[in-house]
């Protein structure tokens, strides 16, 4: 009985000793520590449900700062990058002039080229006199055509029409209206950019109208300060423009006896003598003995007269190849050539034959013929070659001319002249370019043509082997 009572106590003592021994032996055991430690997941859940006060404040502040930064990032505008003054100069727009830039005292009747930018003004400019300089990205021909048209439309009296210098780089005209006389001088700026684009400098000078006012009285009085992209940055011709016979002063009577043929350069001597012997050339002045003035520039009207006369002489026995002279018409081909012009028949005849662009060909860029302006090289080729080919000019491109003629300035050549040049190349040694200008890698399309060069171009009419020369024509007439 006593033994049964003692057994539970002994059992508890034994268990207690075993537990103590186990704890003592495993006091450094990580496994046992984890076994008796609280559940970590349960601790995280409790903390999230009952966070500490300090954590709440800090968390709230952090959330507010984060939210504030996010709002600032969304609402704060990005800084605007403004162009520098240099970039403004580089990217300046010359597409149209800003009238606010022009002096308010500038007379309203003076025409201003719309696609030009004011470069310089005379410090002493007034409503009565002054000068200014413009610059345009358009070529000199387009600018000249614009002013020629504007002066006529606005009823200016043309005292001196546009005339070209020997190098074809500058033109000038003088006109008067309402007791005001202006001189407009154009100069082609030879740009050195990679695209070889041409620009035009426009000088306008004006003074009160005074009878017999010379062109030298209208020279621009502009201080010699260097401007960006001004004429000082480019080489340009400074040759004196010779006086050209104009209108009724042009000589209509032909002759075979010129006193100055010895002045013709050696390469053109024989050709000019042969053409002169045909009796199709007119002297430049009424002086006696007659003077051809071979080294002076020829006007567009004079060349048309020579060209039509030569063509009809060469085809004297072929009526179907002649140019018919027009005496009366219901529509004139050019606004500046009326039926009373001494060369109306020849100019109108070429236009009606479609050999020169005009109103009749729906060419809005050629409403004016400018008869007293100097003939250019591209004019000569464009008018003469169709009379050689006797057919429509073939299509051609700038690349075609580069591959055939190899001209370095092909980009400056008019599209009509491009087609004529391609046909002229097929004529070999009989081509107008080779006969008149010799070997060259620069065509210089806007360069003025001398009277000797114009005469030499008429020495041969025909295409390849189907043609006739002035020498052969003279032999036929003698026999």
Steps between C-alpha positions, in 0.01 A plus 500: 500500500779732601692395189205599274484844660873558449496403129333823366743718692795301376363526147467878519850535640639286227325706229621824657859378503476393138366842392770684691766280348359556155488879544850507638644300215315706233543848644699611189284314250348727225244236415368491853491881514294515184275228633409692815506849338180682399369465141658787291204515259271549794725788619486679159121469490473648847733790411303583187176501694641704791796709371711698739416873528846618383484276195164648414632857504812420301307298248247781455775756447677278251177444310432876487852572374470233235161632391631858490798400288272310264272804458797727437633267235162507326428874514842667468555594129820409324733796443459652148816512290519830316714539186805716527543810290747316281253225420241761414736650245580163352136397466370839391205477263532686169169376359333839542597847615364653819373848420557604861873479435486763225528874569160667530627786285558270201273610211210258457527494122843336507446126431660260748579142404269282717751217554780721630640615831619849588877506546597865526357851476651841440527675841384823332202340323196728464177502301677698226827309463693205636613147432459152641626148438295179494604137463296218345553125462346520150722517193574826322280419199186451713566823689560695176180363345304600811626858500459536125137389533430714808645816350287459191183403690536796738553730200858602568678661206793275412798724429752216479377138483687222672837442336747223582871548563751297289539234771125457541514560876322835533214698347361849554204711392394864543140619511300807604152568636330784691811721506704208635783322321632162614788276404468128574826307482512121525813297568528123506675382816720202425417285802766262626258262674495131411170531313644778280175692537505851357386813681427849374601833650249779428617863528228765473592869482254786445506878464265775382446495125729744322526504119825349370578343839778252432517151642812590698291747702300206630781286638413359844656693790539220751769478764752227441422282799516124465164329533430126526476349152540842338662559165840541665492127573480412131703589190300684237560670167570873491523548122344809349177433310530642147228708341271284285285609209138507615158522337490733202877558530569141391637484146279310255713529183738213430842532342792283392768761555610544862808707579587324826496127413871488583402538867331159498703244693700262284290188569184670367651709220409280203152413625409866563637606161294232323180594681560871439543427128146357492360846575298400807682702769419856605751754637471608861488872424430730206865605485678491168670279410273234658627346823411147607638565852589127524608507864195685632200315639209431267141571603225241488317694227811520278565126527140414414526723193828333394370149579181530296683668212770230496250211523297633210817566298632146553158355405429741219392214273310314774189703591392237752808572715463877506380707796197707399512862612182615674361844421166489681363272767209471740730410788855620549749252640655745747361794694800720417497436121209660314434514127679836475832357619754499213575132562145387573481276192811297588431472874132415456590259219740299718245497783219379274731226370542391864877550490512744791285471816230767520139568592403287200666195659317570830831581666414739784869562568560649155236768453775753421754463222740771624622576146775739603653275765820320412471156341631224729670175406199292599276729292717444193503121538126480579404702190755375247504122560129442412573651157786251461302199617174584320312294758385512860786504747553165677468459874821542695612538860780664692669160526486465120687828451754408768571172320522659152631855522637466853407857596579582863221760522225286349271564800470866397381425146135551404299183431427604139871557440577159655299330225656717229851428629439125486397526133790733425743244642385247237618742229864426578745760366212683331336569837441864587682473832820364343493738203423816700650447845762232434593238759368588844388331822308812609197591294427825692134505389431859609812643336437756226573409136713729284394606152785295350388187689141554390608535137718187521205294628323570167780349289334154492139381496424130520529183703803274473572442127168642382577872488670784316764756597535866406811411300306245293215744453740765369651251255152414371407866452826572313454205266 
